[in-house]
Amino acid sequence: MRVLYLTEEAISFSDALVRGGAIHVRNVVTGLRDRGHDVFLLDWNTEPERPFQRSVSPRSRFVEGPLRTVVRAVQVGKRESVDVIVSKTRKTYLPGLIAARRLGVPHVVHVGSSLDPPTDGLSRRLDLASFTARLRAPHDGYFVVCDHIGSQLRTRGVAADRIFNVQNAVNIDRFHPETVPTPLSDRFRDRIDQDGGGFRLGFVGGLQPYKGLDDLATALDQADADLHLLVAGDGPERSRLERTYGAAATFLGSVPYEQIPALYHEFDALVLPSHTEGLPRVVLEAQATATPVVATRVGGVPEVVRDGQTGLLCEARDPAGLAAALDRLAADDAERARLGREGRAAVEGEFSWTELYERYERFLEQVIALDDRR
């Protein structure tokens, strides 16, 4: 296949990446190329690094960036005789569709976010409206990361035969229960060593209201176990949350992605108390390191955390239920070990990058075949 892959992110093939979306793009592009496909990447980048990287460098992310993407996508698509265009990020959804129609090839959008995010505030409501409008356009395929998002698309009128669950993936060699590829730097190591002990919970992610960290703070107060939270991530809620948690949590700030595998080895359990999610990569990363997971039953989480088998689930916005699950883990070493083993086994069998490449390859071939029959 000859694939043109669009993203508004700048993709580096030599430097460490932090954002999960950028890591996904880089891995999919290189993975499909390694499998013998001609994949060309059109990203928004001032310093492209590879011959197959056909970047644009817009001065504005609004209007000008999408317009330049359309023009460049048509140019590259014609020159390289591409079979399909895949748009990974929202600002490339419509440019990718327009270019695909000009070229007479099918267009696929990758949907990694839930369609029911928090809508408090005008800006969030406008963002959701824009996202939904872009998805209503007549795309030929929708690559989703979980069945939950697929179901949301079907309720919005997208035909079932256009929806393909590619899932998410994790590097099961870097995230491993027995090895640490890159140790934590001294500044993180020193902060962790000063956390005061107790059962060590970990949270990895952006500090946003929908992540449910206020619920977790209440749960820590209600729990019987001696719990301490390590928070890896940053965001607009950090200062307020530091005041809320006080001595009950250590806020590490943003941890470089290459050190994240080592961080999971510091946790007795990962906790994800979110109000909404797609298919969170942090859950897969924790499971790959055999770190037991406690999470809320939202989005695609139940598709990777089977309650009592590969982790523990509780309802969102339920601090009492969350506290009970945390107490259960803290009190039972054998249960933690079992959940960790089962989580690792589940990830190895279904969520490796090799499995994702095979799904991508198979589903792209189906989209192209469907387009040929229409």
HUGI-V895408 format. One record per residue. N is the residue number from 1. PHI is phi as a letter, one per 20 degrees, with the letter a starting at -180 (* if undefined). NEAR is the number of other ideal C-beta (glycine too) atoms within 12 Angstrom. Layout:
BEGIN
n = (N	N)
phi = (PHI	PHI)
near = (NEAR	NEAR)
END
This chain:
BEGIN
n = (1	2	3	4	5	6	7	8	9	10	11	12	13	14	15	16	17	18	19	20	21	22	23	24	25	26	27	28	29	30	31	32	33	34	35	36	37	38	39	40	41	42	43	44	45	46	47	48	49	50	51	52	53	54	55	56	57	58	59	60	61	62	63	64	65	66	67	68	69	70	71	72	73	74	75	76	77	78	79	80	81	82	83	84	85	86	87	88	89	90	91	92	93	94	95	96	97	98	99	100	101	102	103	104	105	106	107	108	109	110	111	112	113	114	115	116	117	118	119	120	121	122	123	124	125	126	127	128	129	130	131	132	133	134	135	136	137	138	139	140	141	142	143	144	145	146	147	148	149	150	151	152	153	154	155	156	157	158	159	160	161	162	163	164	165	166	167	168	169	170	171	172	173	174	175	176	177	178	179	180	181	182	183	184	185	186	187	188	189	190	191	192	193	194	195	196	197	198	199	200	201	202	203	204	205	206	207	208	209	210	211	212	213	214	215	216	217	218	219	220	221	222	223	224	225	226	227	228	229	230	231	232	233	234	235	236	237	238	239	240	241	242	243	244	245	246	247	248	249	250	251	252	253	254	255	256	257	258	259	260	261	262	263	264	265	266	267	268	269	270	271	272	273	274	275	276	277	278	279	280	281	282	283	284	285	286	287	288	289	290	291	292	293	294	295	296	297	298	299	300	301	302	303	304	305	306	307	308	309	310	311	312	313	314	315	316	317	318	319	320	321	322	323	324	325	326	327	328	329	330	331	332	333	334	335	336	337	338	339	340	341	342	343	344	345	346	347	348	349	350	351	352	353	354	355	356	357	358	359	360	361	362	363	364	365	366	367	368	369	370	371	372	373	374)
phi = (*	d	c	d	d	d	b	e	e	e	d	d	d	c	e	f	d	d	f	g	f	f	f	f	g	g	f	f	f	f	f	f	f	f	e	n	e	e	d	d	d	d	d	e	b	e	c	f	d	c	f	e	e	d	f	c	c	f	e	c	e	d	m	f	g	f	f	f	f	g	g	f	f	f	f	f	f	f	f	e	l	f	e	a	d	d	d	e	c	g	f	d	g	f	g	f	f	f	f	f	f	f	e	m	c	f	c	c	d	e	d	d	d	f	e	c	f	f	c	f	n	f	f	f	f	f	f	f	f	f	f	f	f	f	f	f	f	f	f	e	b	c	e	d	e	a	f	g	f	g	f	f	f	f	f	e	n	f	f	f	f	d	d	c	e	e	m	d	b	b	f	f	e	f	e	b	f	d	c	c	f	c	f	f	f	f	f	f	g	f	f	f	f	e	f	n	n	n	f	e	e	c	c	c	q	f	e	d	g	f	f	m	f	f	f	f	g	f	f	f	f	e	f	e	f	e	d	c	d	d	d	d	q	b	q	f	e	f	g	f	f	f	f	f	e	l	f	f	b	d	e	e	m	f	d	g	f	f	e	f	g	f	f	f	f	e	e	f	a	e	c	c	e	f	e	b	b	e	c	f	f	f	f	f	f	f	f	f	e	m	e	f	c	d	b	e	e	c	l	e	g	f	f	d	d	e	g	n	d	d	r	c	d	b	f	f	l	c	g	f	f	f	f	f	f	f	f	g	f	f	e	c	f	f	f	f	f	f	f	f	f	f	f	f	f	f	f	g	e	c	d	f	f	f	f	f	g	f	f	g	f	f	f	f	f	f	f	f	f	f	f	f	e	e)
near = (32	27	43	47	51	52	43	35	31	31	38	27	26	13	17	19	23	24	24	32	29	29	35	38	38	38	33	39	38	26	30	37	27	16	23	13	29	24	39	37	44	49	44	35	30	15	16	23	20	21	14	28	34	33	33	34	22	27	13	15	21	14	15	18	32	32	23	30	43	33	22	36	43	30	21	35	37	19	17	29	17	39	30	46	51	51	44	44	36	33	33	44	37	34	41	46	34	28	36	38	23	21	28	20	34	39	43	43	45	41	41	39	35	33	34	25	31	24	21	15	14	10	13	19	15	13	21	25	17	20	31	27	16	31	33	20	26	23	36	38	41	42	39	39	42	37	25	33	39	33	23	30	35	21	16	23	16	28	18	17	20	30	36	37	33	44	38	44	35	40	32	31	19	28	41	25	27	15	19	21	21	20	19	27	18	11	16	28	21	13	24	32	16	15	30	19	14	21	32	35	48	42	50	44	36	28	31	27	25	35	37	38	41	27	35	44	32	23	37	34	23	21	32	16	25	21	39	34	44	40	42	40	31	23	23	16	26	26	14	17	31	23	15	24	31	16	19	30	35	34	33	34	22	23	35	22	30	22	29	43	36	30	39	43	32	34	41	37	46	49	51	51	46	42	30	34	41	39	41	44	40	41	51	49	42	48	46	43	41	36	45	45	51	51	52	39	32	35	38	39	44	29	34	43	42	23	24	21	22	37	44	42	34	37	25	29	24	24	27	18	29	40	30	23	42	44	27	29	38	30	20	20	16	13	24	31	19	21	37	35	24	27	43	34	21	31	40	28	18	30	37	29	35	23	25	36	28	21	28	42	29	21	35	39	25	26	36	29	19	21	27	15	11	14)
END
